[in-house]
Amino acid sequence: MSEVLFEGGKVQVGGRIKIPKPIIDTLKLKEGQKVILKFNPEKKEILIKEDKKK
């Protein structure tokens, strides 16, 4: 797996989760599609996975 780096983003605070469009396009997700976010505070990493439950 290769890594894709998205620079120039800004931190926003709010109740919703906003994912940058280039990431949505790369993952081939559609607007409104459910995703699972896994956050590892030790590594400061966020993993975005498609929620395949229906």
Distance bins in CASP14 RR format, pairs under 12 A and 6 or more apart:
PFRMAT RR
TARGET T0000
AUTHOR 0000-0000-0000
RMODE 2
METHOD distances of the structure
MODEL  1
1 26 0 0 0 0 0 1 0 0 0 0 0
1 47 0 0 0 0 0 1 0 0 0 0 0
2 26 0 0 0 0 0 1 0 0 0 0 0
3 26 0 0 0 0 0 1 0 0 0 0 0
3 45 0 0 0 0 0 1 0 0 0 0 0
4 20 0 0 0 0 0 1 0 0 0 0 0
4 22 1 0 0 1 0 0 0 0 0 0 0
4 23 1 0 0 1 0 0 0 0 0 0 0
4 25 0 0 0 0 0 1 0 0 0 0 0
4 26 1 0 0 1 0 0 0 0 0 0 0
4 27 0 0 0 0 0 1 0 0 0 0 0
4 48 0 0 0 0 0 1 0 0 0 0 0
5 20 0 0 0 0 0 1 0 0 0 0 0
5 22 0 0 0 0 0 1 0 0 0 0 0
5 23 0 0 0 0 0 1 0 0 0 0 0
5 26 0 0 0 0 0 1 0 0 0 0 0
6 19 0 0 0 0 0 1 0 0 0 0 0
6 20 1 0 1 0 0 0 0 0 0 0 0
6 21 0 0 0 0 1 0 0 0 0 0 0
6 22 1 0 1 0 0 0 0 0 0 0 0
6 23 1 0 0 1 0 0 0 0 0 0 0
6 24 0 0 0 0 0 1 0 0 0 0 0
6 25 0 0 0 0 0 1 0 0 0 0 0
6 26 0 0 0 0 1 0 0 0 0 0 0
6 46 0 0 0 0 0 1 0 0 0 0 0
6 48 0 0 0 0 0 1 0 0 0 0 0
7 20 0 0 0 0 0 1 0 0 0 0 0
7 22 0 0 0 0 0 1 0 0 0 0 0
8 20 0 0 0 0 1 0 0 0 0 0 0
8 22 0 0 0 0 0 1 0 0 0 0 0
9 18 0 0 0 0 0 1 0 0 0 0 0
9 19 0 0 0 0 0 1 0 0 0 0 0
9 20 1 0 0 1 0 0 0 0 0 0 0
9 21 0 0 0 0 0 1 0 0 0 0 0
9 22 0 0 0 0 0 1 0 0 0 0 0
9 23 0 0 0 0 0 1 0 0 0 0 0
10 18 0 0 0 0 0 1 0 0 0 0 0
10 20 0 0 0 0 0 1 0 0 0 0 0
11 18 0 0 0 0 0 1 0 0 0 0 0
12 18 1 0 0 1 0 0 0 0 0 0 0
12 19 0 0 0 0 0 1 0 0 0 0 0
12 20 0 0 0 0 0 1 0 0 0 0 0
16 32 0 0 0 0 0 1 0 0 0 0 0
17 23 0 0 0 0 0 1 0 0 0 0 0
17 24 0 0 0 0 0 1 0 0 0 0 0
17 32 0 0 0 0 0 1 0 0 0 0 0
17 34 0 0 0 0 0 1 0 0 0 0 0
17 35 0 0 0 0 1 0 0 0 0 0 0
17 36 0 0 0 0 0 1 0 0 0 0 0
17 37 1 0 0 1 0 0 0 0 0 0 0
17 39 0 0 0 0 0 1 0 0 0 0 0
17 46 0 0 0 0 1 0 0 0 0 0 0
17 48 0 0 0 0 1 0 0 0 0 0 0
18 24 0 0 0 0 0 1 0 0 0 0 0
18 31 0 0 0 0 0 1 0 0 0 0 0
18 32 0 0 0 0 0 1 0 0 0 0 0
18 35 0 0 0 0 0 1 0 0 0 0 0
18 37 0 0 0 0 0 1 0 0 0 0 0
19 25 0 0 0 0 0 1 0 0 0 0 0
19 26 0 0 0 0 0 1 0 0 0 0 0
19 27 0 0 0 0 1 0 0 0 0 0 0
19 29 0 0 0 0 1 0 0 0 0 0 0
19 30 0 0 0 0 0 1 0 0 0 0 0
19 31 0 0 0 0 0 1 0 0 0 0 0
19 32 0 0 0 0 0 1 0 0 0 0 0
19 33 0 0 0 0 0 1 0 0 0 0 0
19 35 1 0 0 1 0 0 0 0 0 0 0
19 37 0 0 0 0 1 0 0 0 0 0 0
19 46 0 0 0 0 1 0 0 0 0 0 0
19 48 1 0 0 1 0 0 0 0 0 0 0
19 49 0 0 0 0 0 1 0 0 0 0 0
19 50 0 0 0 0 0 1 0 0 0 0 0
20 26 0 0 0 0 1 0 0 0 0 0 0
20 27 0 0 0 0 0 1 0 0 0 0 0
20 29 0 0 0 0 0 1 0 0 0 0 0
20 46 0 0 0 0 0 1 0 0 0 0 0
20 48 0 0 0 0 0 1 0 0 0 0 0
21 27 0 0 0 0 0 1 0 0 0 0 0
21 29 0 0 0 0 0 1 0 0 0 0 0
21 30 0 0 0 0 0 1 0 0 0 0 0
21 31 0 0 0 0 1 0 0 0 0 0 0
22 29 0 0 0 0 0 1 0 0 0 0 0
23 29 0 0 0 0 1 0 0 0 0 0 0
23 35 0 0 0 0 0 1 0 0 0 0 0
23 37 0 0 0 0 0 1 0 0 0 0 0
23 46 0 0 0 0 0 1 0 0 0 0 0
23 47 0 0 0 0 0 1 0 0 0 0 0
23 48 1 0 0 1 0 0 0 0 0 0 0
24 30 0 0 0 0 1 0 0 0 0 0 0
24 31 1 0 0 1 0 0 0 0 0 0 0
24 32 0 0 0 0 1 0 0 0 0 0 0
24 33 0 0 0 0 1 0 0 0 0 0 0
24 35 0 0 0 0 1 0 0 0 0 0 0
24 48 0 0 0 0 1 0 0 0 0 0 0
24 50 0 0 0 0 0 1 0 0 0 0 0
25 31 0 0 0 0 0 1 0 0 0 0 0
26 48 0 0 0 0 1 0 0 0 0 0 0
27 33 0 0 0 0 1 0 0 0 0 0 0
27 35 0 0 0 0 1 0 0 0 0 0 0
27 36 0 0 0 0 0 1 0 0 0 0 0
27 47 0 0 0 0 0 1 0 0 0 0 0
27 48 1 0 0 1 0 0 0 0 0 0 0
27 49 0 0 0 0 1 0 0 0 0 0 0
27 50 1 0 0 1 0 0 0 0 0 0 0
27 51 0 0 0 0 0 1 0 0 0 0 0
28 35 0 0 0 0 0 1 0 0 0 0 0
28 50 0 0 0 0 1 0 0 0 0 0 0
29 35 1 0 0 1 0 0 0 0 0 0 0
29 36 0 0 0 0 0 1 0 0 0 0 0
29 48 0 0 0 0 1 0 0 0 0 0 0
29 49 0 0 0 0 0 1 0 0 0 0 0
29 50 1 0 0 1 0 0 0 0 0 0 0
29 51 0 0 0 0 0 1 0 0 0 0 0
29 52 0 0 0 0 0 1 0 0 0 0 0
30 50 0 0 0 0 0 1 0 0 0 0 0
32 50 0 0 0 0 0 1 0 0 0 0 0
32 51 0 0 0 0 0 1 0 0 0 0 0
33 48 0 0 0 0 0 1 0 0 0 0 0
33 49 0 0 0 0 0 1 0 0 0 0 0
33 50 1 0 0 1 0 0 0 0 0 0 0
33 51 1 0 0 1 0 0 0 0 0 0 0
33 52 0 0 0 0 0 1 0 0 0 0 0
33 53 0 0 0 0 0 1 0 0 0 0 0
33 54 0 0 0 0 0 1 0 0 0 0 0
34 48 0 0 0 0 0 1 0 0 0 0 0
34 49 0 0 0 0 0 1 0 0 0 0 0
34 50 1 0 0 1 0 0 0 0 0 0 0
34 51 1 1 0 0 0 0 0 0 0 0 0
34 52 0 0 0 0 1 0 0 0 0 0 0
34 53 1 0 0 1 0 0 0 0 0 0 0
34 54 0 0 0 0 1 0 0 0 0 0 0
35 46 0 0 0 0 0 1 0 0 0 0 0
35 47 0 0 0 0 0 1 0 0 0 0 0
35 48 1 0 1 0 0 0 0 0 0 0 0
35 49 1 0 0 1 0 0 0 0 0 0 0
35 50 1 0 0 1 0 0 0 0 0 0 0
35 51 1 0 1 0 0 0 0 0 0 0 0
35 52 0 0 0 0 0 1 0 0 0 0 0
35 53 0 0 0 0 0 1 0 0 0 0 0
36 46 0 0 0 0 0 1 0 0 0 0 0
36 47 0 0 0 0 1 0 0 0 0 0 0
36 48 1 0 0 1 0 0 0 0 0 0 0
36 49 1 0 1 0 0 0 0 0 0 0 0
36 50 1 0 0 1 0 0 0 0 0 0 0
36 51 1 0 1 0 0 0 0 0 0 0 0
36 52 0 0 0 0 1 0 0 0 0 0 0
36 53 0 0 0 0 1 0 0 0 0 0 0
37 45 0 0 0 0 0 1 0 0 0 0 0
37 46 1 0 1 0 0 0 0 0 0 0 0
37 47 1 0 0 1 0 0 0 0 0 0 0
37 48 1 0 1 0 0 0 0 0 0 0 0
37 49 1 0 0 1 0 0 0 0 0 0 0
37 50 0 0 0 0 0 1 0 0 0 0 0
37 51 0 0 0 0 1 0 0 0 0 0 0
38 45 0 0 0 0 1 0 0 0 0 0 0
38 46 1 0 0 1 0 0 0 0 0 0 0
38 47 1 0 1 0 0 0 0 0 0 0 0
38 48 0 0 0 0 1 0 0 0 0 0 0
38 49 1 0 0 1 0 0 0 0 0 0 0
38 51 0 0 0 0 0 1 0 0 0 0 0
39 45 1 0 0 1 0 0 0 0 0 0 0
39 46 1 0 1 0 0 0 0 0 0 0 0
39 47 1 0 0 1 0 0 0 0 0 0 0
39 48 0 0 0 0 0 1 0 0 0 0 0
40 46 1 0 0 1 0 0 0 0 0 0 0
40 47 1 0 0 1 0 0 0 0 0 0 0
END
